[in-house]
Amino acid sequence: MWDYNDKVMDHFLHPRNVGEVENPDGVAQVGNMSCGDALKLSFKLDKDGRIAEVKFQTFGCASAIASSSALTELVKGMTLEEAEKVTNRDIVAVLGDLPEAKLHCSVMGMEALQAAIANYRGGKNPEGHEYDHEGRIVCKCFNVTDTKIRNIALDNNLHTVEEITDYCKAGGACGSCHGEIQDILDGIWKEKKPETHSSKRAEFMSLPLIQRVLKVQELIDNEIKPMLEQDGGGIELVDMKDNVVYVKLTGHCVACPSAGVTLKRGVEAVLRDCLFPEIVVESV
């Protein structure tokens, strides 16, 4: 049995927004029940163009249900431009964590949202969307294209076939596509020249600890705190160990259901952009 945390179990046992929106503005269905998971998402906008109602129907495991439930709570009140920026990492952040082998459920949620928005904007077929069909099929068992593999690898910094399987199932059945998946990954990261990232990290880690702490504190004070204080929140630097920065959220951020998203898309994104991409932010 999978070891799920309390947030995942809560969304699984008490899923939010189950069902179908009547006369939806956008609707989409992704996945395939023959492969084990399928998700239908529908939403309706208010007069200001924000997502006022969003519902889902999921055929799948506890992770699929929990990811879908968390997604619907996350995007309520967002504009479509804001919702388009939601990634599977944001869904996982709301849930706290997911087992590696179940991360594909969060990707399915992200794809359903993107497909529903595409359906609203361009009248795409609600039974699928262009993202599913772009590119050449690499994994015939799960109908996964090279385009999808590239997108997922880039979005989540994936480097191995096993990681790709966790995120989209590709390579998880007969295994005949493993070599081709690895070739795609090798091509991506050769182009990205990861040694540049490593040098930035090495340069930062070569500094005395006090200087590293001061640099992080400066970024928190000048770039992150003002952003959080606009909504009544706050943040404190607690500790640093290697590439992990430990912080404490304060004010309105403490009880905010999107606190995990704030950590990853806000705090961690700023530090990664200004310092080095491998930095990780954890809440204490």
C-alpha positions as CSV (number, residue, x, y, z in Angstrom):
1,M,0.0,0.0,0.0
2,W,1.2,3.5,-0.8
3,D,2.3,5.7,2.0
4,Y,0.1,8.8,1.6
5,N,0.3,11.9,3.8
6,D,-2.7,13.4,5.6
7,K,-3.4,16.0,2.9
8,V,-3.5,13.4,0.2
9,M,-5.8,11.2,2.2
10,D,-8.1,14.1,3.0
11,H,-8.5,15.0,-0.7
12,F,-9.0,11.3,-1.5
13,L,-11.6,10.5,1.2
14,H,-13.3,13.9,1.0
15,P,-12.7,15.1,-2.6
16,R,-13.8,18.6,-3.4
17,N,-15.8,19.7,-6.5
18,V,-16.8,16.3,-7.8
19,G,-19.1,16.2,-10.8
20,E,-19.8,18.1,-13.9
21,V,-20.4,21.9,-14.3
22,E,-23.7,22.6,-16.1
23,N,-23.3,24.5,-19.4
24,P,-19.5,24.8,-18.9
25,D,-17.3,27.3,-20.6
26,G,-14.5,24.8,-20.9
27,V,-14.4,21.0,-20.7
28,A,-11.8,18.4,-21.5
29,Q,-11.1,14.7,-20.9
30,V,-7.6,13.3,-20.8
31,G,-6.1,9.9,-20.0
32,N,-7.5,6.5,-20.9
33,M,-9.4,4.1,-18.7
34,S,-7.7,1.2,-20.5
35,C,-4.4,2.5,-19.1
36,G,-5.7,2.9,-15.6
37,D,-6.4,6.7,-15.3
38,A,-8.8,9.2,-16.9
39,L,-9.9,12.6,-15.9
40,K,-12.7,14.9,-17.1
41,L,-12.6,18.6,-16.0
42,S,-15.1,21.3,-16.6
43,F,-15.2,25.0,-15.5
44,K,-17.4,28.1,-15.8
45,L,-16.2,31.7,-15.7
46,D,-17.7,34.6,-13.8
47,K,-18.4,38.1,-15.4
48,D,-14.8,39.1,-14.6
49,G,-13.3,36.2,-16.4
50,R,-12.3,34.2,-13.3
51,I,-12.9,30.5,-12.7
52,A,-16.1,30.6,-10.6
53,E,-16.9,26.9,-10.7
54,V,-14.8,23.9,-11.5
55,K,-15.6,20.2,-11.2
56,F,-14.0,16.9,-12.0
57,Q,-14.7,13.2,-12.6
58,T,-11.8,10.8,-12.2
59,F,-11.4,7.2,-12.9
60,G,-8.2,6.2,-11.1
61,C,-6.4,5.6,-7.9
62,A,-6.2,7.7,-4.7
63,S,-3.5,9.9,-6.1
64,A,-5.6,10.6,-9.2
65,I,-8.6,11.6,-7.1
66,A,-6.5,13.7,-4.6
67,S,-4.6,15.4,-7.4
68,S,-7.9,16.3,-9.2
69,S,-9.5,17.6,-6.0
70,A,-6.4,19.7,-5.1
71,L,-6.3,21.1,-8.6
72,T,-9.9,22.3,-8.5
73,E,-9.4,24.1,-5.2
74,L,-6.1,25.6,-6.5
75,V,-7.6,27.2,-9.6
76,K,-10.8,28.6,-8.2
77,G,-10.8,32.4,-8.5
78,M,-7.9,32.4,-11.0
79,T,-8.1,34.1,-14.4
80,L,-7.4,31.8,-17.4
81,E,-4.0,33.4,-17.8
82,E,-3.1,32.5,-14.2
83,A,-4.5,29.0,-14.5
84,E,-2.4,28.4,-17.6
85,K,0.7,28.8,-15.5
86,V,-0.4,26.0,-13.0
87,T,1.9,23.0,-13.3
88,N,1.9,19.5,-11.8
89,R,4.5,20.8,-9.3
90,D,1.9,23.2,-8.0
91,I,-0.6,20.4,-7.5
92,V,2.0,18.3,-5.6
93,A,2.8,21.4,-3.5
94,V,-0.8,21.7,-2.4
95,L,-0.9,18.0,-1.5
96,G,2.5,18.2,0.3
97,D,3.9,15.2,-1.6
98,L,3.1,12.2,-3.8
99,P,4.9,8.9,-4.2
100,E,7.2,9.0,-7.1
101,A,5.3,6.3,-9.0
102,K,2.2,8.4,-8.7
103,L,3.4,11.7,-10.0
104,H,1.8,11.0,-13.3
105,C,-1.5,11.8,-11.6
106,S,-0.5,15.4,-11.1
107,V,0.6,15.6,-14.7
108,M,-2.8,14.4,-15.8
109,G,-4.5,17.1,-13.8
110,M,-2.3,19.8,-15.4
111,E,-3.0,18.4,-18.9
112,A,-6.8,18.4,-18.2
113,L,-6.7,22.0,-17.1
114,Q,-4.7,23.0,-20.2
115,A,-7.1,21.1,-22.4
116,A,-10.2,22.6,-20.9
117,I,-8.8,26.1,-21.4
118,A,-7.9,25.2,-25.0
119,N,-11.5,24.0,-25.4
120,Y,-12.8,27.3,-24.2
121,R,-10.5,29.4,-26.4
122,G,-10.6,27.4,-29.6
123,G,-13.5,25.0,-29.5
124,K,-11.2,22.0,-29.3
125,N,-12.7,18.5,-29.0
126,P,-13.5,18.0,-25.3
127,E,-12.4,14.3,-25.6
128,G,-8.8,15.4,-26.0
129,H,-6.5,18.2,-27.0
130,E,-3.5,19.1,-29.2
131,Y,-0.9,18.4,-26.5
132,D,-1.9,14.8,-26.5
133,H,-1.4,14.4,-30.2
134,E,1.6,16.5,-31.1
135,G,4.8,14.8,-32.0
136,R,5.7,11.2,-32.7
137,I,4.5,8.2,-30.6
138,V,7.4,6.9,-28.6
139,C,5.7,4.7,-26.0
140,K,3.1,2.7,-27.9
141,C,1.8,1.0,-24.7
142,F,0.6,4.3,-23.2
143,N,0.4,6.4,-26.4
144,V,3.0,9.0,-25.2
145,T,4.7,11.2,-27.8
146,D,8.2,12.6,-27.9
147,T,6.8,16.1,-27.5
148,K,5.1,15.1,-24.2
149,I,8.3,13.5,-22.9
150,R,10.3,16.6,-23.7
151,N,7.8,18.9,-22.1
152,I,7.5,16.9,-18.9
153,A,11.3,16.4,-18.7
154,L,11.9,20.2,-19.0
155,D,9.1,21.2,-16.6
156,N,10.3,18.8,-13.9
157,N,14.1,18.6,-14.5
158,L,13.9,14.8,-15.3
159,H,17.0,13.0,-16.5
160,T,16.3,9.2,-16.3
161,V,13.8,6.8,-17.9
162,E,12.5,5.8,-14.5
163,E,11.6,9.5,-13.7
164,I,9.8,9.8,-17.0
165,T,7.8,6.6,-16.2
166,D,6.8,8.1,-12.8
167,Y,5.5,11.2,-14.5
168,C,3.7,10.0,-17.6
169,K,3.9,6.1,-17.5
170,A,6.0,6.1,-20.7
171,G,8.3,3.0,-20.6
172,G,6.4,1.4,-17.8
173,A,5.1,-1.6,-19.7
174,C,7.1,-3.6,-22.3
175,G,10.2,-1.4,-22.0
176,S,11.0,-1.4,-25.7
177,C,11.0,2.4,-25.8
178,H,13.6,2.9,-23.0
179,G,16.5,3.5,-25.3
180,E,14.5,6.1,-27.3
181,I,13.4,7.9,-24.2
182,Q,16.9,8.1,-22.9
183,D,18.1,9.4,-26.3
184,I,15.5,12.2,-26.0
185,L,16.6,13.0,-22.5
186,D,20.3,13.0,-23.5
187,G,19.5,15.4,-26.3
188,I,17.6,17.8,-24.0
189,W,20.3,18.1,-21.4
190,K,23.2,18.2,-23.8
191,E,21.5,21.3,-25.3
192,K,20.9,22.8,-21.9
193,K,24.5,22.5,-20.8
194,P,23.9,21.5,-17.2
195,E,27.6,22.3,-16.3
196,T,26.6,26.0,-16.3
197,H,24.1,25.2,-13.4
198,S,26.8,23.2,-11.6
199,S,29.3,26.1,-11.8
200,K,26.8,28.5,-10.3
201,R,26.1,26.2,-7.4
202,A,29.8,25.5,-6.9
203,E,30.5,29.3,-6.8
204,F,27.8,29.9,-4.2
205,M,28.7,26.9,-2.1
206,S,32.4,28.0,-2.0
207,L,31.4,31.1,0.0
208,P,31.7,31.1,3.8
209,L,28.4,30.1,5.4
210,I,27.8,33.6,6.8
211,Q,28.0,35.1,3.3
212,R,25.6,32.5,1.9
213,V,23.2,33.3,4.7
214,L,23.5,37.0,4.1
215,K,22.8,36.6,0.3
216,V,19.7,34.5,1.0
217,Q,18.5,36.9,3.7
218,E,19.0,39.8,1.3
219,L,16.9,38.2,-1.4
220,I,14.2,37.3,1.2
221,D,14.1,40.9,2.5
222,N,14.2,42.7,-0.9
223,E,12.4,40.3,-3.3
224,I,10.2,37.9,-1.4
225,K,8.9,39.7,1.8
226,P,7.4,42.6,-0.1
227,M,5.5,40.2,-2.3
228,L,4.0,38.3,0.6
229,E,3.3,41.4,2.7
230,Q,0.9,42.6,0.0
231,D,-1.5,39.8,1.1
232,G,-0.8,40.0,4.8
233,G,1.8,37.3,4.8
234,G,5.4,37.1,5.9
235,I,8.5,34.8,5.9
236,E,11.5,34.2,8.1
237,L,14.8,32.5,7.3
238,V,15.4,29.7,9.8
239,D,18.4,27.7,8.6
240,M,20.5,26.5,5.7
241,K,22.1,23.2,5.0
242,D,23.9,22.5,1.7
243,N,21.4,23.5,-1.0
244,V,18.3,23.4,1.3
245,V,16.9,26.7,2.7
246,Y,14.6,26.3,5.7
247,V,12.0,29.1,6.1
248,K,9.0,29.8,8.3
249,L,5.9,31.4,6.8
250,T,4.1,33.9,9.0
251,G,0.9,36.0,9.0
252,H,-1.8,35.0,6.5
253,C,0.5,32.6,4.8
254,V,0.3,30.2,7.8
255,A,-3.4,29.2,7.2
256,C,-3.4,29.8,3.4
257,P,-4.3,26.6,1.5
258,S,-1.9,27.6,-1.2
259,A,1.1,28.0,1.1
260,G,2.9,25.1,-0.6
261,V,2.5,26.8,-4.0
262,T,3.8,30.0,-2.5
263,L,7.0,28.2,-1.3
264,K,7.6,26.6,-4.7
265,R,6.4,29.2,-7.2
266,G,7.3,32.2,-5.1
267,V,10.1,31.7,-2.7
268,E,12.0,28.8,-4.3
269,A,11.6,30.3,-7.8
270,V,13.2,33.6,-6.8
271,L,16.1,31.9,-5.0
272,R,16.7,29.5,-7.9
273,D,16.6,32.4,-10.4
274,C,19.0,34.5,-8.4
275,L,21.4,31.8,-7.0
276,F,21.3,28.4,-8.7
277,P,18.6,26.1,-10.1
278,E,19.2,23.2,-7.6
279,I,18.3,25.2,-4.5
280,V,15.4,23.7,-2.5
281,V,13.1,25.6,0.0
282,E,11.4,23.7,2.8
283,S,9.0,25.0,5.4
284,V,9.5,24.3,9.1
